[in-house]
């Protein structure tokens, strides 16, 4: 019977890397190599990816060893970084607009093979100057493109930073645009001169430096004439002229560039407050108030809000230093609580109602919430231009218990196919742009 060798018996045969000579380990044409591998000793020349050392030729990169034009080279198995070159055609998205420049993030290099690959960070963004948008006078970059627009451009400079143009070809320009107020895809429209795009949902109209491929997908039909809507080389119509970003104003001061300002927005008149010939400067307005900690009369540079702490200079110092007594702080809390109760009786309890279907009217909200108590006010928030609902409202009850009941029973209530959110409105909330 055979007996297994003990586990501590040492192996005396040749090691794995000793079973072949160094010569037999050299890589030859067709082999896959990694950095440091020795390449066969040949009389041919060596190309890219190979370096000659004292030990012979070695591989510098990972890939396949090939023979090309009489040279041994390595075809990398790793895709090289994609760098846009001058003259390349690219697709990008507008990410930022300043007074005279639109910055785009490059998404795809159409003129390069595998142009969908990611670009290095230092070659990810390109600038389009207002003079490179359309063959027409454009005072502000925001008058020809908007943030989120998809554009086709041609790279015209690579160093020190990328610059692009939308001029020189009918295929260059805006390919896709979303309605600024509601986000729906815009369509081309020639019904109103110099307003070449419109929204089918909210009746928004505007101008874009259009490509012949606007809204048509990847391939542009041969018969597309959308570029004519840009009216290159022509004067602006009277309606459009008055809404461009003249006098070097920032793009958001142009009504065409920023829907939030509306079409009736006018740039404010600048006043020189240092002109002594026009009299002294306007002094800051102050409001009479009563310190909530000590009860003394004082003045503040803002309109006091009932139920909010308001301290005179001495009491503010006491609060900041921590020297205010517990008795003083307790008395202040009672004063503030009493002020809030009085305010609620006068102003009522305001609720925020979100997730409202666009089909719901203000009258339907009044009918629904009046089942829970007396209402002071119901305000369905609508768009300033289109007058359509924005999907939320504010409902004010006369009594707190009625508001609490409405919150309890209507939270998650199905109203015309959508579940609404009902909660107390936060008076300190400020929406940021």
Order of alpha helices (4+ residues) and beta strands (2+ residues): beta-beta-beta-beta-beta-beta-beta-beta-beta-beta-beta-beta-beta-beta-beta-alpha-beta-beta-alpha-alpha-beta-alpha-beta-beta-alpha-beta-beta-beta
